[in-house]
Each structure stands twice: as C-alpha cells, then as structure tokens.
Amino acid sequence: MSESFRTSDDYAEEAHQLYIAGRYDAALSLLREALDLFPLSPELHVGMGYARLAREEYAWALRSFREATGLEPDQEDALAGLGETLIKLGQRADGLACFERIRQLGYGDDHDLMLQVGRALFREGLLDHARRQFESVVERHPDSSEAAACLGYAAHRLGDDAGALLWLRQAIDLNPDDVEAHIYLGNLLYDRGEYNDALYHFGRTVPGDHIEELAIWRLIELRKSIYRLGEDDPELRPWTARLRDLARRVSADDRLLAEIEGTMGGAYRDPRQLDFFGTALTELQGMKKRAGEMHGVALANGATYAGTWDDIVLQMKQDDRDWAGRSVADYMAWVARDRRRKTGVRVPTTDAESFLRGIAAAGMLRIMG
C-alpha cells in the first residue's frame, strides 16, 4: 500500500505485528510516526501504551493509556492496559476498577481479553482475583484449554494442589499438545512423589519446549532411575545438550546484567526502572528471575555447589553414591531423618530452600548466598 494512503488502522496493525514479534523498539518508532499523523487515534495510543508497558516504562505507559481513555473512555483494550499499569504502580483499587468497568461494559464473554486481565492479576500477585477471573472464563468457555491451565496455575499458587491437578489435567484433555501444562503438571506430580506420572508428562515434551532447567533435570533423573539408563545413554543426549544450551544463555545474560550494572556506576537499580514482554533488557525477564535465584553452599567437607536451590539439592544427591539412583524426595527425607537423629534439628523437606536452610541450621553446610 502507498505510504500516502496508510490509515491509522494500518499503522496500528503493523505496530501490533511488530509487538507480537517482540520488536518493541520498532513498534515504538512506527507508533510515534503514526501519532504525528493521527494524534486523535485511540488505537495508536493503546499500542504505544502496550509497547511502553512491555519496556517496563510504566509512567509513559500510564500516560498513553490515559490519552486513549480520554479520547474513548470505554475502549476495552485501553482499560485493560490502564488497569494493569495502575496495579504495577501500586494503585490497586484504581486498577481493579478498570477491570470491573470492562465487565460492566459487557466484555465478560471476550475470551482473550478476560484471559489477559486474569494473567495481569496473576503476574501482580493478586491470586484470589486472578483465580476468580479464570473461573469466570472457564464458566463461559468450558472448551478453553488456556483458561483451564491458567486456573490450574492459580490454584497451585494458592496452595490448592487438588484444584491444580484437576484443572491442569482438564487443560491437557482439551489440548494434549499444551506443553506448558505438561511441564507444570509434571513438576507438580514430581513434588508429590508420583514419579511415573511425572515422567509421562515430561515425556510429552521435547528439549526445545523447555526454557527452564528444573524439569529437564527431573526428566533425566527419572529416566536414569526408572529405565536404568547410563549417564551417556543416547536417549539422554538431547536433554543434556539442552541443559548446556540453557546454561550458556544464562551465562550470557549474567554478562549483560553486569554490563547494565556497570552503566549505573555499580549502584543497584530496581529493574522496573530500566528502559514485560520487552526490549533487549526486558525480554530477559525470565533470565533475571533465574539470576536472582542463584545461590551457593559449602559443605563441611569442603565441597561447594552453586545454582538454584533445586539444582543444589540435585547435585548433592548425585554426588552421594548411595543415593545417585534414587529420587530427590527420598534423598531429602533420608538426610532429614539422619540430621534429626544426630542433632535433634528438624529439617523440612517440603521444598529445596527450606531443606537446605534446615541442614544449614543442623551444621551440615554453610549458605554463601
């Protein structure tokens, strides 16, 4: 189409495609150009708001969404973005009021929009609100695997494992190819000690489906234990290769974070102040989470381990000849019993962090960070 005949809708659609592709800088550049031509287009301001939100530029996002609602007060996408931004800025009541306004306008049946609202609530830790939102979507769209999965995630975060299992299985029944649900359910079953079922769900994925290491470590451990596979078994090689790939990515991301910190004079800055779904920085959101979870421990015998809490426990187990072929849960239970017998200290086994802090209190290791 000729540049001279491009409409505001044309610009908005092109910017949306750039946004979906993760090209937030390009989307912002295009939207600035479009707003010079069509300053009264609510859709263009909405697009600018979401691009700013993706870059974690919340004050600018707020301005763009307010511009959009000023031009069209009941624009549903603007209200959704405004609500999320207000909650991120600590104005929860006002943010929730935006979401309620969307429902009052009759958009409760809009599957994608209501899921977007639910996910925003989930990300901001408003789990009860998120669960009710997902329940509403499931009620209106009982064939939605996405809604069922989201309801399962919210239930688990709220401590309702029975509900989580129910809805994650429902999601998989509706969409057997939902790898995220398979991974989440596999981890949940593993934590419950249901190892065969966990391996089944991990086995419904391929290495490239995984962006975190934990499920891969667990899949490898279970296949070695259940199928008696050796360390270098051909069946495990694609999975160990994926682990190496993820480790390289984390290392590269750590270097980038160090460079970012260096540009700030070495002072700590809240990552939210940097220029969520976003640019070269915010696209590393998952990495920043992982980097923030890295820890180190030193055992009394001088051995040291580093990684996430789960990684450390797994490494400790694998280094113990008597437990290398057993499950992590069994290993933690044995160590906890041994420490209780020798020191009288009760060591929790509900999760890796509590376990490691418990054996640190029992004098078995020192936590270095």
Secondary structure, DSSP 8 states (H G I E B T S, - for coil): --GGG--HHHHHHHHHHHHHTT-HHHHHHHHHHHHHH-TT-HHHHHHHHHHHHHTT-HHHHHHHHHHHHHH-TT-HHHHHHHHHHHHHTT-HHHHHHHHHHHHHTT-TT-HHHHHHHHHHHHHTT-HHHHHHHHHHHHHH-TT-HHHHHHHHHHHHHTT-HHHHHHHHHHHHHH-TT-HHHHHHHHHHHHHTT-HHHHHHHHTTS-GGG-SSSHHHHHHHHHHHHHH---TT-TTTHHHHHHHHHHHHHHHHHHHHHHHHHHHTTT----GGG-----STTGGGHHHHHHHHT-EEEEETTS-EEEESHHHHHHHHHHH-TTTTTS-HHHHHHHHHHHHHHHH------SSHHHHHHHHHHTTSEEE--
